[in-house]
């Protein structure tokens, strides 16, 4: 009944997603503020259409959040669904399948910014509720449902903590379902049980007091780009480990149980390279690809700018070079400690021939989170995934982050992850896409989940 209901309305699911994706709800860009408001209002209307008796758009300084509740099941669990409706910026000229906000359907996928991260995930929830009501004949869900969909996750969820504090009693729940994540493969879904944390920092190195013609000062003049490159090259040792003193002190080895869960997933290096489009495998020696992704910390250089990156070169020694550093943390580490380790390392490592400024984005730091392994809802979710996809669910982690720890801590409730994204969906990149089958099977999973949780 659930699958037939959803398959019969597959075109409606796709049409709704296309309509929502057309709204350019780009996070952190002032000119898209009106689009974020329109996106929130679009979602609020969709929730009312399903039947939610309470739907509100909460004004937030960064972007509005949408809240809804449907609590008509006395004695049943109360579940809070979390996701976001903002999306990453997109450069139209880099997209080949379609313009980022002009969605297109090709080969069983919908292309467009936000199709997978995370508007498609929210749509699966909406249609999962519709399917649940249709299959059970109920006038209201079998569990008490609350929904919070924020509008600035891609900008670091800066105001989410304050929003939760302001509305703490209304957001109270027995369980949080966090839907901004991936599953493993379309033919082998997996329950995500952890996310990594994140520390972002901006490092600026100052060489000459102004850009200096290399023909006049090359040799004795300090070069900001050279010194920044030397520093970043020293961030990892020859075994792929970060060189920040004390960085690994609180990092635990993956348990035998988790290693076995990861090893049970269908994996080959060739398949991974094709799906992730990452060319080769690097990183910390002594761990499998999946262990590196989900249980080990990592650092990436997200941007690197110096000199004349665009246009005709002036043949000048750059006065300033900058880099954005992203550090992914794991269970045991605290972001504040990692930030201080980075500050000390830069101060001790950088040459005294240059000056610098290191800015850590403390307001957007996110702690890692792991779902308690003995949580009964994990087994319920795994059973619902098997119902929805027709195959048993494995276990995995998520290499990215999100405000999962914040939600679990402030609401004092356990959290489980469920998403319909795949590693090949090109999140944050050009030609982002989502599989229509994943949307439908994900919605079916959620429909079964509400019945099983009840």
C-alpha positions, 0 to 999 in steps of 0.5 A, a space after each residue: 500500500 505504501 509503495 503503491 501510493 508513493 509510486 502513483 504520486 511520483 510525478 507529484 513528488 518530483 514536481 513539488 521538488 522542482 517548484 521548491 528548488 526554483 526558489 534560490 534560498 542561498 545561505 549567507 548571501 544578503 541579496 537572497 534574503 527574500 528567497 529564503 523567506 519565500 522558501 520558508 513560506 513554501 514549506 509552511 504551505 506544504 505542511 499545512 496542506 498535509 494537515 499539520 494543525 500548527 505551522 509557523 514561520 519563525 523569524 531568525 536574524 540569518 534566515 527564517 525557520 519553519 516549525 510545525 507540530 501534529 501531536 494527536 497521539 496520546 501515549 505515543 512517542 514524540 518525534 522532532 524532525 530536523 532539516 534545513 531549507 537553505 542551500 549552498 551558493 552555485 556558480 551557473 557557469 560551472 553547471 553542465 546538466 542544467 542551471 542550478 535553479 532551473 531543475 531538470 529531470 534526466 535518467 531517473 534523477 532531478 538536477 538542481 541546487 538543493 535537490 539532495 541537500 536537503 530539500 529532497 530529504 524534507 520532501 521525503 518526510 512530507 510524502 512519508 507522512 502522506 503515505 503513512 496516513 493513506 496506508 493506515 487510514 488515520 486522521 493524524 500520525 500514529 506518533 506525535 510529530 514536530 518539525 523544525 527546518 532551519 534556514 542557515 545550516 549551510 552558514 553554520 546554524 549560527 542562530 539555532 542554539 538561541 532558537 532552541 533556547 527560546 522555544 525549548 518547551 515547544 521543541 521537547 521530544 523523545 527522539 530527534 530524526 536528523 535528515 541532512 545526511 547520506 546513506 551508502 548505496 541505492 541498493 544497499 542502504 545503511 543506518 548512519 550512526 555518527 557525524 564528525 564535528 567541524 572547526 573552520 578557520 581563516 588564515 591570512 599571511 602578510 609579506 611585503 607591505 604592498 604588492 611589490 614588483 618581483 623585478 625590484 625585490 625578488 629574493 630578499 623580499 618575503 613572499 606571503 604565498 610561499 610562506 603560507 604554502 610552506 605552513 600548509 604543507 607542514 599541516 600533515 606529516 608523511 603518514 597523513 596525520 595532522 601535526 598539531 601538538 596534542 591533536 590525537 590525544 583524545 581520539 579513540 581507535 575505531 571499535 571492533 564492532 564499528 570496523 566490522 560494520 563498515 567492512 560489511 558494506 559493499 566496497 571496492 576502491 574503484 567503485 568509491 573513486 567512481 562515485 566520489 569522483 576523487 581521483 585517488 585515495 590518500 589520508 591517514 595511513 593504517 585505516 580503511 577508506 571508510 574508517 578514515 571517512 567516519 572515525 578519524 579526524 581530518 583537515 582540508 584546505 577549502 580555499 587558497 588565494 594569493 597574487 593575481 588568480 584572475 586576469 593578467 598577472 602583474 608579476 608582483 610579489 603578493 603582500 597577502 595570501 589567505 587560506 580557509 582551513 576546515 578541520 573535521 573532528 571525531 568523538 573524544 575531541 572538543 572543538 574549543 581544544 582543537 581551535 587552541 591547538 591550531 592557534 598554538 601550532 600556527 604561532 610556533 610554526 610560521 616564519 618570523 619574516 611575515 605577519 599573520 592573522 588567524 580567525 577561528 569561526 567559533 560561532 559555527 563550530 560543531 561538535 561530533 555526535 554518535 547515536 547511542 548504540 543501544 538505542 532501541 530506535 536504531 533497530 526500529 529505523 533499520 527495520 523501517 529501512 528494510 521495509 522501504 528499500 526491500 533489503 537489510 540495512 547496514 551501518 555507516 557514519 557520515 564524513 560531514 557534520 551538522 548541528 546534531 550534537 547541539 540538538 541532542 544536548 539542548 533537547 536532552 533527547 537521543 538522535 538518529 540519522 536518516 537521509 536519502 542522499 548518496 555520495 555521488 549526489 555532488 553536494 556543494 558542487 556543480 550538477 547536484 542531483 538526487 535519485 527519484 527512487 531514493 526519494 520514493 524509497 526514503 518516503 516509504 521508509 519514513 512511513 513505515 518508521 512512524 508505524 513501527 515507532 508507535 
